[in-house]
């Protein structure tokens, strides 16, 4: 019983991180129909910047702010300079995002070196919460709450606000929305920035949670892919459900079949593709 | 139109002839290191050509091709280091295993189309990477498998030497090139091109689109397995890196630089990347940035490859448009 509760909790906290990564990925995919290979790099850059800010100022929350702003700016520059005018050409866009990913990876190596870095969290987050005989680390609880809060915020934004409606319109039919007077290029730019921001936010949390090192970007990217393939591309709910499924399976997989731990991701992906090729929440 | 085509065909023949001449006659006079890079380039040329069957001829953006390459390489590594099996047996099993793997994964990947297909193939490749990385008892995990000795073929030359092994790889390269050439010239290959250009039209004509794509995927996987087998012999070492994302995308880059849909074009693409990687890393530690620039520049300015640029210049000079 203890094993199950602990592993479930660990799985959920990992799912929170995966939601931040996969949620941004799916938002970008939704409006631009590209699979952004540089998405892991946003996470990496966010984590490194968060580390630098936190270790210089000692302010954990300022780290989030700066990382989010920088990474989302980076994402918008990338969108405007490289991806914007290649709409609909999947392979070219993927090659470009690959190039950018390699560039950012090398840049991070140049600036921050190859050693793993760990962000130290404020004292109250380093403690554990005791419930009965179980201990729940406060940082993990913070992760779950932050991801949950962001999910609700994003859903509210998407469903209830005017700008959110524009985004939904752009996702469904770009040309019609443009015809209705929606500034679609601006919408894509904003969504790209938002997606990058989420990854950057995840990077800061991840840096505190499990450290950050060069190569982590490409190690995490498959998780983002699988989360989004399972959940359905372009869907926030899908990203949430996908993240929870992947987070739990990965955790139990690691504990129960260590040799197949990475490959256990394959099973849910295969099942979902077999039943619903568009993912659980994807549309046609 | 007609003189233009005849002319460009003549150029293709001249290029092929020169290429063949260089590949056959020059290596014995080159420095050893260069011959080693030639060997590696030819190994990659095989897998890149097989990927071109999918990207260029079938219109399937299969990004995870390194998975089948790695499966072939691991199969070879395991059979050579742990079992006593002849070269033919090793080669055959590597091809077969890669083809079986692509038959299994192909069923899943072909459930989706377009950019979904790109992502799913890439995700599958990363699962294969994860398997190589974590299934330590079989694959040696992060350390990979070392000590793969070159095959003994019963020929008077020792395959451990650089030049004989180069010619062995060249032999396989030529054989694969011819086989793939016959494949795309066959009615089956023509159907694939038809599917690439208009899936709906081919469906109306009564072709089984899914089956054609699926078979093409398996054939390409088999060739990738062959290439992986040669790679394992060449390198005498395999590691999870052979299946990773960078490796997957490098193969796509080779095809793109060579020009998708040119088959033999993938070979120069492979040469460019192999030489670039090995030469630039001699001069600078920041070779990843150089590679990054190659990705971006290729995608921005040469999406049809070097051949495409050539064609564009020609097209500008003789504005007699239309597809051939």
Interface residues (C-beta under 8 A of the other chain):
Chain A: X33 X34 X35 X37 X82 X86 X89 X90 X91 X92 X93 X94 X95 X96 X98 X99 X100 X101 X102 X103 X105 X106 X107 X110 X218 X221 X222 X225 X226 X228 X229 X233 X258 X259 X260 X261 X262 X263 X265 X266 X269 X270 X273 X274 X277 X278
Chain B: X55 X61 X63 X108 X111 X112 X114 X115 X116 X118 X119 X120 X122 X123 X124 X126 X127 X129 X130 X131 X133 X134 X135 X136 X137 X244 X245 X246 X249 X252 X253 X256 X286 X288 X289 X291 X292 X293 X294 X295 X296 X298 X299 X300 X303
